[in-house]
Amino acid sequence: MEKIKEIFQKIIQFLNGAKVELKKVTWPDKKQTLASTAVVIIIVFIVAIYLGIVDYVLAKLVKWILG
């Protein structure tokens, strides 16, 4: 029983520490969040196109080699 109380105290101590640390965080505002999201979406789109082209070229190359 004492072991369970000790575990719960450690959990509560951890959660209190996490709460204190989260209060120190500087959260981005809506404008920064939207701008960052837009950049990520654009980069993902560009990488997807690049990988699609590379996949297409390699598939054609393998078909040409294997005949």
FENMOBEL-V888467 format. One record per residue. NEAR is the number of other ideal C-beta (glycine too) atoms within 10 Angstrom. Layout:
NEAR ; NEAR
This chain:
5 ; 6 ; 7 ; 8 ; 9 ; 10 ; 10 ; 10 ; 10 ; 10 ; 10 ; 10 ; 10 ; 10 ; 10 ; 10 ; 10 ; 10 ; 9 ; 9 ; 9 ; 9 ; 7 ; 6 ; 7 ; 5 ; 7 ; 11 ; 8 ; 7 ; 8 ; 10 ; 11 ; 11 ; 11 ; 11 ; 10 ; 10 ; 10 ; 10 ; 10 ; 10 ; 10 ; 10 ; 10 ; 10 ; 10 ; 10 ; 10 ; 10 ; 10 ; 10 ; 10 ; 10 ; 10 ; 10 ; 10 ; 10 ; 10 ; 10 ; 10 ; 9 ; 9 ; 8 ; 7 ; 6 ; 4
